[in-house]
Amino acid sequence: MSGARHFLTLLDFTSGELEGLIARAIELKEMHKAGQRHEPLRGKVLGMIFEKSSTRTRVSFEVGMAHFGGQAIFLSARDTQLGRGEPIEDSARVLSEMVDGVMIRTFEHEKVERFAAYSTVPVINALTDMYHPCQLLADVQTWVEARGPIRGRTVAWIGDGNNMCHSWINAARQFDFRLNIASPEGFDPDPSVLDAAGDRVTLTRDPHEAAEDADIVTTDVWTSMGQEEEQKRRLEAFRGYQVDAALMAQARPDAMFMHCLPAHRGEEVAAEVIDGPQSVVWTEAGNRLHAQKALLEFLMG
């Protein structure tokens, strides 16, 4: 297959490349604020396959391509049926003949891996059940532009050992910070992802212990898309894992609160935290645009 670079997890890039992407994202954000035109992807087209719907992902990728002078084509689950109407391998070969890059947001991580294996153009994972690496670029950018390097810092992940948690684990490896995870029993991150991170990551059942002296406290919804039937069981299991003022008080006085959104106030986070002075969630959401522009420029430019 071709030598196209893909971005399926943070481990697909070197630590140096990731740090370069963050620096470039901050630079592109400044350029955009200053009204500078920068169109490295003029005439290029990004195909966007959505089997899972999204607000931030769709808008940020479409706007990013528009800023860069290119275009994005939105393909919903109704339009594509990845692997149902046509084998994934065939879809990848066909789309590679027409577009300059492909962004996929789907359920099974194995789908993006198979697609990438047969694609001759760059493939970006815009979320699977296992990983959400684009969000982590925005999260790290948010820290770096406000506080400087994240190396050696401490991050507390409170809640489900899900795709966001897995990407925070990979980020701890790649950016060299400590990650304390607090998950209820039965909701731990995947052992293979966790074990690969070695002593950079610790797992506890106590959210307050995880948050102690943390520079960043972050969480996600307790019930993700596709898990609605488990909602009652999850609400029960995650009781005591809400990020509230008392939990934030365990972290450093200047700790940031992060959340990939959408958020459920009164469940995983208290309104006083997400709408309070330590919350950076709106900057973080906006940085999806700039971090992904840096990624698009790197892969497709």
C-alpha positions in Angstrom: 0.0 0.0 0.0 1.0 3.7 -0.3 3.3 5.6 2.1 0.5 7.9 3.2 0.7 9.0 6.8 -2.4 8.3 8.9 -3.6 9.7 12.3 -5.5 6.8 14.0 -4.1 7.2 17.5 -1.5 9.6 19.1 1.0 6.8 18.8 1.1 7.2 15.0 3.2 10.3 15.4 6.5 10.8 17.3 6.5 12.9 20.4 8.5 15.5 18.5 5.9 15.6 15.7 3.1 16.0 18.2 4.8 18.8 19.9 5.4 20.4 16.5 1.7 20.1 15.7 0.7 21.8 19.0 3.1 24.7 18.3 1.8 25.0 14.8 -1.9 24.9 16.0 -1.1 27.9 18.3 0.6 29.7 15.4 -2.3 29.0 13.0 -4.7 30.3 15.7 -2.8 33.6 16.0 -2.6 33.9 12.2 -6.4 33.4 12.0 -7.0 36.0 14.7 -4.8 38.5 12.8 -6.9 37.9 9.7 -4.0 36.4 7.7 -5.0 34.2 4.8 -3.2 30.9 4.6 -4.4 28.5 1.9 -2.1 25.5 1.7 -4.9 23.1 0.8 -6.4 25.1 -2.1 -7.9 22.6 -4.6 -7.8 19.8 -2.0 -10.8 17.9 -0.8 -11.4 16.1 2.5 -14.0 13.3 2.6 -15.7 13.1 6.0 -17.4 9.9 6.8 -19.8 10.1 9.8 -21.3 6.9 11.2 -21.6 8.7 14.5 -23.1 12.2 14.5 -21.2 15.2 15.9 -21.4 18.9 16.2 -17.8 19.9 17.0 -16.1 17.4 14.7 -18.1 18.2 11.6 -17.9 22.0 12.1 -14.2 22.1 13.0 -13.1 20.0 10.0 -15.3 21.8 7.5 -14.3 25.2 8.7 -10.6 24.2 8.8 -10.7 23.1 5.1 -12.6 26.3 4.2 -9.9 28.4 6.0 -7.2 26.5 4.1 -8.9 27.1 0.7 -10.0 23.5 0.3 -13.3 21.8 0.6 -14.9 19.1 2.7 -17.6 16.6 1.6 -19.9 15.3 4.3 -20.9 11.6 4.0 -23.4 10.4 6.6 -24.1 6.8 7.6 -27.1 6.9 5.1 -24.7 7.9 2.3 -21.9 5.5 2.9 -22.7 2.3 4.9 -19.1 1.5 5.6 -18.5 -2.2 5.2 -22.2 -3.0 4.6 -23.0 -2.1 1.0 -19.4 -2.5 0.0 -16.3 -3.9 1.8 -14.3 -1.3 3.7 -11.2 -2.2 1.6 -13.1 -1.3 -1.6 -14.5 1.9 -0.2 -11.0 3.0 0.8 -9.6 2.2 -2.7 -12.4 4.1 -4.4 -12.4 7.2 -2.2 -8.6 7.3 -2.5 -9.0 7.9 -6.2 -11.2 11.0 -5.6 -10.3 12.8 -2.4 -7.0 14.0 -0.9 -7.8 12.8 2.7 -10.4 11.0 4.6 -11.8 11.7 8.1 -13.8 8.9 9.8 -16.0 9.0 12.9 -17.4 5.5 13.6 -17.9 2.9 16.3 -15.4 0.0 15.8 -11.7 1.1 15.8 -10.9 -1.8 13.6 -12.9 -0.1 10.8 -10.6 2.9 10.6 -7.6 0.5 10.7 -8.9 -1.5 7.8 -9.8 1.6 5.9 -6.3 3.1 6.4 -4.6 -0.1 5.3 -6.2 0.2 1.9 -6.2 4.0 1.5 -3.6 5.8 -0.5 -4.5 9.1 1.0 -4.2 10.1 4.7 -6.9 8.9 7.1 -7.8 10.7 10.3 -9.6 9.1 13.2 -12.2 11.6 14.3 -13.4 9.2 17.0 -13.9 5.5 17.5 -15.1 3.5 20.5 -11.4 3.1 21.4 -9.8 6.5 20.8 -10.4 10.2 20.2 -6.9 11.5 19.3 -8.1 14.8 17.7 -9.7 15.9 21.0 -6.4 15.3 22.8 -4.5 17.6 20.4 -7.0 20.4 21.3 -6.7 19.6 25.0 -2.9 19.7 25.1 -3.0 22.9 22.9 -5.3 24.5 25.5 -2.8 23.7 28.3 0.3 24.7 26.4 -0.9 28.1 25.1 -2.0 29.1 28.6 0.7 27.5 30.8 3.6 26.2 28.7 4.9 22.6 28.4 2.7 19.8 29.8 5.7 17.5 30.4 6.0 16.5 34.1 2.5 17.8 34.9 -0.3 15.8 36.5 -3.7 15.1 34.9 -6.7 13.5 36.7 -9.2 11.6 34.6 -12.4 11.0 36.6 -15.0 8.5 35.3 -15.3 6.0 32.5 -12.3 4.2 31.1 -13.5 5.0 27.6 -12.1 6.3 24.3 -11.2 9.7 25.8 -9.5 8.0 28.7 -7.5 5.8 26.3 -6.4 8.9 24.4 -5.3 10.6 27.6 -3.3 7.5 28.4 -1.5 7.7 25.0 -1.0 11.4 25.6 0.7 10.7 28.9 3.1 8.4 27.0 3.8 10.8 24.2 3.9 14.1 26.1 5.5 12.7 29.2 3.1 13.7 32.0 1.5 11.8 34.9 -2.1 10.6 34.6 -4.2 9.5 37.6 -7.4 7.7 36.5 -10.3 7.2 38.9 -12.9 4.7 37.5 -15.5 2.6 39.3 -15.1 -1.2 39.1 -16.2 -2.6 35.8 -15.4 0.6 33.9 -11.6 0.5 33.8 -9.7 1.4 30.6 -8.6 -1.4 28.3 -5.8 -3.3 30.1 -3.6 -3.4 26.9 -3.7 0.4 26.6 -3.2 0.9 30.3 -0.3 -1.5 30.7 1.6 0.0 27.7 1.8 3.3 29.6 3.8 1.8 32.5 4.3 3.9 35.6 3.1 7.1 33.9 -0.5 6.1 34.7 -2.1 5.1 38.0 -5.6 3.7 38.4 -7.6 4.2 41.6 -11.3 3.9 42.7 -11.1 7.2 44.7 -11.7 10.3 42.6 -10.4 12.6 45.4 -7.1 10.7 45.5 -6.8 10.9 41.7 -7.4 14.7 41.8 -4.8 15.4 44.5 -2.4 18.1 43.3 -3.5 17.7 39.7 -2.9 20.5 37.2 -5.8 19.4 35.0 -9.0 17.6 36.1 -11.0 16.2 33.2 -14.0 13.9 32.7 -16.6 12.8 30.1 -20.2 11.9 30.0 -21.1 8.7 31.9 -23.3 7.4 29.1 -21.9 7.7 25.6 -23.7 7.5 22.3 -24.9 3.9 21.8 -25.0 3.1 25.5 -28.4 4.6 26.3 -29.8 1.3 27.5 -27.1 1.1 30.2 -27.9 4.5 31.5 -29.5 3.5 34.8 -26.7 1.0 35.7 -24.1 3.7 34.8 -25.7 6.4 36.9 -25.6 4.0 39.8 -22.0 2.9 39.2 -20.7 6.5 38.8 -22.3 7.9 41.8 -19.6 9.8 43.8 -17.5 10.4 40.6 -19.0 13.9 39.8 -16.4 16.6 39.4 -17.7 19.2 41.9 -16.1 22.0 43.9 -15.0 19.6 46.6 -13.2 17.5 44.1 -11.6 20.5 42.4 -10.4 21.6 45.8 -8.2 18.5 45.9 -6.4 19.7 42.8 -3.9 22.5 42.6 -5.4 26.0 43.2 -4.9 27.0 39.6 -6.0 23.6 38.1 -7.9 23.7 34.8 -11.1 21.8 34.3 -11.5 20.2 30.9 -14.3 18.3 29.2 -14.6 17.2 25.5 -18.4 18.1 25.5 -21.3 17.7 25.2 -21.6 17.7 29.0 -24.4 16.7 31.4 -24.5 19.2 34.2 -25.5 17.5 37.5 -24.1 14.2 36.3 -20.4 13.9 35.6 -19.8 17.6 36.3 -21.4 20.2 38.6 -22.6 23.4 36.9 -20.5 25.4 39.4 -17.4 23.7 37.9 -18.1 23.7 34.2 -19.4 27.3 34.3 -16.8 28.4 36.9 -13.5 30.2 36.6 -11.3 27.1 36.4 -13.2 25.7 33.3 -11.5 26.0 29.9 -14.1 24.0 28.0 -15.0 26.7 25.5 -11.4 27.4 24.6 -10.8 23.7 24.4 -13.7 23.2 22.0 -12.6 26.1 19.9 -9.1 24.6 19.7 -10.4 21.6 17.9 -10.4 23.9 14.8 -6.8 25.0 15.2 -5.3 21.7 16.2 -7.0 19.9 13.4 -5.9 22.6 10.9 -2.3 21.8 12.0 -3.0 18.1 11.5 -4.6 18.7 8.0 -1.7 20.8 6.9 0.8 18.2 8.2 -0.9 15.3 6.4 -2.4 16.9 3.3 -0.2 20.0 2.7 
